[in-house]
């Protein structure tokens, strides 16, 4: 249904997007450094799971309906920013507990859920799937909705592979830090700063202007 030339071009575009610094990369790196390779992998799973949801929403027209409602962009970014601020506060408090040796590693499922929700409430991600995937769809080659789902699935798998490698790399940095005195507190504080930065980024996003 999707020819190899189009798929190859799609993968090149996706790789270029992955290599550009963004909120997903920051989320994986921060959790890899704070929680080790396990934390980076959990973040990668959550992000890819959210990508699948974005794909289904774009393919079924839900994203277009949300985008058509003017306040949706602001509601999503404010909700996302509040959630990230909560994660920042929690990570900062965990840093204090880590300094006392009473902090336990974050549960794997919790990191997956946080990454999933963080990606899901990002209005830029919502609009990205609505605008990016259709560029590689050819109505002459079959069902448009199915093509969108296939492309989104490929993107999600590619994101999982890329972010898993990124999480493994940042996890090794985290393990190196763990061998240093006071590193546990520093790791959580770095995670808190990263979440705060992502929250501020969301708050500063400009609402798309209809044309």
KEBADO-966334 format. One record per residue (C-alpha): residue number from 1; residue in one letter; chain; x, y, z. Coordinates in nm, 3 decimals, padded with zeros to 5 digits. Layout:
# KEBADO-966334
i; aa; ch; c1; c2; c3
NUM; A; A; X; Y; Z;
...
This chain:
# KEBADO-966334
i; aa; ch; c1; c2; c3
1; X; A; 00.000; 00.000; 00.000;
2; X; A; 00.289; 00.239; 00.075;
3; X; A; 00.568; 00.221; -00.185;
4; X; A; 00.926; 00.174; -00.072;
5; X; A; 01.043; 00.512; -00.204;
6; X; A; 00.781; 00.696; 00.001;
7; X; A; 00.858; 00.486; 00.306;
8; X; A; 01.230; 00.556; 00.273;
9; X; A; 01.169; 00.930; 00.245;
10; X; A; 00.937; 00.910; 00.545;
11; X; A; 01.201; 00.734; 00.757;
12; X; A; 01.465; 00.992; 00.659;
13; X; A; 01.231; 01.274; 00.761;
14; X; A; 01.152; 01.095; 01.089;
15; X; A; 01.522; 01.043; 01.166;
16; X; A; 01.590; 01.414; 01.105;
17; X; A; 01.310; 01.499; 01.348;
18; X; A; 01.444; 01.259; 01.611;
19; X; A; 01.790; 01.417; 01.590;
20; X; A; 01.646; 01.764; 01.651;
21; X; A; 01.639; 01.846; 02.024;
22; X; A; 01.284; 01.845; 02.157;
23; X; A; 01.069; 01.764; 02.460;
24; X; A; 01.070; 01.387; 02.401;
25; X; A; 01.448; 01.378; 02.379;
26; X; A; 01.476; 01.588; 02.695;
27; X; A; 01.230; 01.362; 02.879;
28; X; A; 01.421; 01.044; 02.788;
29; X; A; 01.761; 01.193; 02.868;
30; X; A; 01.644; 01.330; 03.203;
31; X; A; 01.492; 01.001; 03.314;
32; X; A; 01.787; 00.801; 03.188;
33; X; A; 02.027; 01.013; 03.391;
34; X; A; 01.803; 01.003; 03.700;
35; X; A; 01.687; 00.639; 03.687;
36; X; A; 01.945; 00.461; 03.469;
37; X; A; 01.884; 00.270; 03.141;
38; X; A; 01.565; 00.126; 03.291;
39; X; A; 01.421; 00.475; 03.333;
40; X; A; 01.520; 00.576; 02.980;
41; X; A; 01.359; 00.263; 02.836;
42; X; A; 01.039; 00.322; 03.034;
43; X; A; 01.022; 00.678; 02.899;
44; X; A; 01.076; 00.546; 02.544;
45; X; A; 00.783; 00.305; 02.580;
46; X; A; 00.553; 00.576; 02.712;
47; X; A; 00.640; 00.815; 02.430;
48; X; A; 00.583; 00.552; 02.161;
49; X; A; 00.251; 00.450; 02.317;
50; X; A; 00.138; 00.814; 02.307;
51; X; A; 00.252; 00.837; 01.943;
52; X; A; 00.014; 00.551; 01.862;
53; X; A; -00.272; 00.739; 02.029;
54; X; A; -00.184; 01.054; 01.833;
55; X; A; -00.181; 00.846; 01.514;
56; X; A; -00.527; 00.701; 01.579;
57; X; A; -00.664; 01.045; 01.664;
58; X; A; -00.521; 01.193; 01.344;
59; X; A; -00.640; 00.902; 01.129;
60; X; A; -00.995; 00.912; 01.263;
61; X; A; -01.034; 01.289; 01.248;
62; X; A; -01.042; 01.342; 01.625;
63; X; A; -00.732; 01.565; 01.609;
64; X; A; -00.894; 01.783; 01.343;
65; X; A; -01.202; 01.827; 01.562;
66; X; A; -00.990; 01.922; 01.862;
67; X; A; -00.779; 02.162; 01.656;
68; X; A; -01.093; 02.327; 01.521;
69; X; A; -01.195; 02.428; 01.873;
70; X; A; -00.999; 02.747; 01.945;
71; X; A; -00.943; 02.703; 02.322;
72; X; A; -00.815; 02.344; 02.283;
73; X; A; -00.453; 02.446; 02.223;
74; X; A; -00.436; 02.657; 02.539;
75; X; A; -00.619; 02.401; 02.750;
76; X; A; -00.377; 02.127; 02.646;
77; X; A; -00.065; 02.332; 02.701;
78; X; A; -00.179; 02.459; 03.041;
79; X; A; -00.271; 02.107; 03.151;
80; X; A; 00.062; 01.976; 03.026;
81; X; A; 00.256; 02.255; 03.196;
82; X; A; 00.081; 02.193; 03.528;
83; X; A; 00.155; 01.823; 03.504;
84; X; A; 00.524; 01.888; 03.430;
85; X; A; 00.545; 02.136; 03.718;
86; X; A; 00.405; 01.867; 03.948;
87; X; A; 00.669; 01.623; 03.820;
88; X; A; 00.938; 01.886; 03.879;
89; X; A; 00.828; 01.940; 04.241;
90; X; A; 00.812; 01.567; 04.301;
91; X; A; 01.159; 01.511; 04.153;
92; X; A; 01.300; 01.793; 04.368;
93; X; A; 01.152; 01.638; 04.682;
94; X; A; 01.284; 01.297; 04.580;
95; X; A; 01.626; 01.458; 04.556;
96; X; A; 01.602; 01.551; 04.922;
97; X; A; 01.502; 01.195; 05.011;
98; X; A; 01.788; 01.061; 04.800;
99; X; A; 02.034; 01.269; 04.998;
100; X; A; 01.909; 01.093; 05.312;
101; X; A; 01.919; 00.753; 05.145;
102; X; A; 01.544; 00.700; 05.177;
103; X; A; 01.442; 00.741; 04.811;
104; X; A; 01.336; 00.430; 04.621;
105; X; A; 01.373; 00.394; 04.241;
106; X; A; 01.066; 00.512; 04.053;
107; X; A; 00.842; 00.221; 03.945;
108; X; A; 00.883; 00.130; 03.578;
109; X; A; 00.509; 00.162; 03.509;
110; X; A; 00.500; 00.509; 03.666;
111; X; A; 00.770; 00.640; 03.431;
112; X; A; 00.587; 00.487; 03.133;
113; X; A; 00.266; 00.657; 03.242;
114; X; A; 00.438; 00.992; 03.294;
115; X; A; 00.603; 00.982; 02.951;
116; X; A; 00.276; 00.878; 02.789;
117; X; A; 00.077; 01.156; 02.950;
118; X; A; 00.346; 01.418; 02.889;
119; X; A; 00.347; 01.340; 02.517;
120; X; A; -00.031; 01.307; 02.498;
121; X; A; -00.108; 01.655; 02.637;
122; X; A; 00.152; 01.827; 02.418;
123; X; A; -00.052; 02.032; 02.167;
124; X; A; 00.246; 02.054; 01.931;
125; X; A; 00.259; 01.676; 01.910;
126; X; A; -00.113; 01.669; 01.837;
127; X; A; -00.075; 01.913; 01.549;
128; X; A; 00.243; 01.744; 01.426;
129; X; A; 00.068; 01.414; 01.359;
130; X; A; -00.222; 01.590; 01.188;
131; X; A; 00.009; 01.784; 00.955;
132; X; A; 00.308; 01.552; 00.908;
133; X; A; 00.162; 01.208; 00.833;
134; X; A; -00.075; 01.315; 00.550;
135; X; A; 00.223; 01.446; 00.349;
136; X; A; 00.326; 01.084; 00.283;
137; X; A; -00.020; 00.950; 00.198;
138; X; A; -00.117; 00.877; -00.161;
139; X; A; -00.497; 00.838; -00.203;
140; X; A; -00.436; 00.651; -00.527;
141; X; A; -00.265; 00.369; -00.339;
142; X; A; -00.556; 00.267; -00.120;
143; X; A; -00.739; 00.347; 00.202;
144; X; A; -00.611; 00.679; 00.339;
145; X; A; -00.692; 00.600; 00.702;
146; X; A; -00.503; 00.272; 00.683;
147; X; A; -00.203; 00.446; 00.529;
148; X; A; -00.203; 00.699; 00.814;
149; X; A; -00.217; 00.420; 01.072;
150; X; A; 00.068; 00.231; 00.904;
151; X; A; 00.285; 00.541; 00.886;
152; X; A; 00.212; 00.625; 01.249;
153; X; A; 00.296; 00.269; 01.350;
154; X; A; 00.630; 00.288; 01.168;
155; X; A; 00.702; 00.623; 01.335;
156; X; A; 00.616; 00.480; 01.676;
157; X; A; 00.846; 00.179; 01.630;
158; X; A; 01.126; 00.403; 01.503;
159; X; A; 01.077; 00.633; 01.804;
160; X; A; 01.093; 00.334; 02.038;
161; X; A; 01.423; 00.218; 01.887;
162; X; A; 01.577; 00.566; 01.885;
163; X; A; 01.465; 00.660; 02.236;
164; X; A; 01.571; 00.323; 02.376;
165; X; A; 01.925; 00.385; 02.249;
166; X; A; 01.911; 00.739; 02.384;
167; X; A; 01.788; 00.610; 02.720;
168; X; A; 02.065; 00.349; 02.732;
169; X; A; 02.327; 00.616; 02.667;
170; X; A; 02.189; 00.859; 02.926;
171; X; A; 02.143; 00.565; 03.165;
172; X; A; 02.514; 00.490; 03.148;
173; X; A; 02.580; 00.854; 03.236;
174; X; A; 02.342; 00.810; 03.529;
175; X; A; 02.528; 00.499; 03.646;
176; X; A; 02.857; 00.688; 03.624;
177; X; A; 02.710; 00.966; 03.836;
178; X; A; 02.585; 00.715; 04.093;
179; X; A; 02.945; 00.626; 04.175;
180; X; A; 03.006; 00.985; 04.285;
181; X; A; 02.921; 01.109; 04.638;
182; X; A; 02.594; 01.300; 04.650;
183; X; A; 02.509; 01.201; 04.292;
184; X; A; 02.163; 01.065; 04.378;
185; X; A; 02.046; 01.406; 04.494;
186; X; A; 02.204; 01.574; 04.190;
187; X; A; 02.033; 01.331; 03.952;
188; X; A; 01.689; 01.407; 04.092;
189; X; A; 01.758; 01.778; 04.092;
190; X; A; 01.861; 01.762; 03.726;
191; X; A; 01.538; 01.578; 03.650;
192; X; A; 01.341; 01.849; 03.833;
193; X; A; 01.513; 02.123; 03.632;
194; X; A; 01.444; 01.936; 03.307;
195; X; A; 01.073; 01.901; 03.390;
196; X; A; 01.056; 02.270; 03.488;
197; X; A; 01.218; 02.364; 03.157;
198; X; A; 00.967; 02.156; 02.962;
199; X; A; 00.680; 02.317; 03.153;
200; X; A; 00.806; 02.666; 03.073;
201; X; A; 00.849; 02.566; 02.710;
202; X; A; 00.484; 02.461; 02.693;
203; X; A; 00.369; 02.786; 02.853;
204; X; A; 00.566; 02.989; 02.598;
205; X; A; 00.428; 02.809; 02.291;
206; X; A; 00.249; 03.036; 02.045;
207; X; A; -00.101; 02.933; 01.944;
208; X; A; -00.115; 02.851; 01.571;
209; X; A; -00.283; 03.125; 01.370;
210; X; A; -00.552; 02.997; 01.128;
211; X; A; -00.489; 03.083; 00.764;
